[in-house]
Amino acid sequence: MKLALSYAGFLFVAGSLLLAVVWGFLLRYVPDNSQGLLGISPNRYLLVHTFAPAAAVAMAFLLVFGLVGGWLLAGRMLAPLTRITQAARTAGKGSLSHRIRMEGRQDEFRELSDAFDSMLEQLESHVAEQQRFAANASHELRTPLAISRTLLDLARQDPAQDRAEIIERLHTVNTRAIDLTEALLLLSRGERGTFTRESVDLSLLAEEAAETLLPLAEQRRITLDVTGTTAVTSGSAELLLRMVTNLVQNAIVHNLPADGTVTVHTEMYGDTSVLRVENTGRPLPPELLPTLTEPFRRGTDRVRTDEHAGVGLGLAIVHSIVRAHDGTLGLAPRPTGGLVVTVRLPAG
């Protein structure tokens, strides 16, 4: 309605200006009263009384024509916007699978429609991922709690049971539950991106992580090497240290059979800080790589000690931290077996 009134008003003003020009510049040169050779000649009085009714009819026609034409034109032009509005209402009711898929020429409405479809696709994927994550987290947390309850029931029903063994098993189960809870909190923190940024050297973090995990590597007879140069980025030192630690730990525990190697390399490449963690191991099928960063997904069978039982969130936490720091995470299988993980972060 606003567009139709605007079109009609613009057309009415344009007609009024045209009539004003005719009135001001044409009639001023017509004499008030003059006689020609035949005794009849146009004069201002005659033209005014003849022109005024015709001008009024023309203006009324322009007004009606502007309203009708403006209404039809606005309706035709805004039809795509109506489809986008309906899609937005459908999405607001919780249905994210609907797509506009507007056809036709590439104009502003087509760009808006494509952007809206892309947003819906990302939202649907994000919601599905969150629902899957919540279901997996509930399942993973329910398992240690159920085991703890079973052990407590066993101790209560059979006092002759070895209490030291039950306490040790409860300690192991509770440790796993605590590790899982802390991992979930860390994953949530990384996805929110709520942290203070500071200058961080990835090479120092790599050395610290390697020093921490060296006993685990020696226990599994894994050679752990840290190479490269300074690689400075901007971010949370705590989260980035957890990222490097998770990558190195995954590289160690996935290194089967024993007597393998893990190499941690850092370098600056232009305006990008690069961290690369490479390990030997069993060959990985390429179709498995995209699933490794999903929560609670484990790429291969792991041979672990009790103190390093994983919760299936290692690479998911890494992926979350990398995204929160505006970086990229790349996974590539080694031709001879194992995995190469490359993290690229903006230089600090």
Buried (B, 14 or more C-beta within 10 A) or exposed (E): EEBBBEBBBEBBEEBEEBBEEEBEEEEEEBEEEEEEEEEEEEBBEEBEEEBEEEBEEBBEEBBEBBBEBBBEBBEEEBEBEEBBEEBEEBBEEEEBEBBBEBEEEEEEBBEBBBEBBEEBEEEBEEEEEEEEBEEBBEEBBEBBEEBBEEBEEEBEEEEEEEEEEBEEBBEBBBBBBEBBBEBBEBBEBBBEBEBEEEEBBBBBBBBBBBEBBBEBBEEBEBEBEBEBEEBBBBBBBBBBBBBBBBBBBBBBBBBBEEEBBBBBBBBBEEEBBBBBBBBBBBEBEEEEBEEBBBBBBBBBEBEEEEEBBBBBBBBBBBBBBBBBBEBEBEBEBBEEBBBBBBBBBEBB
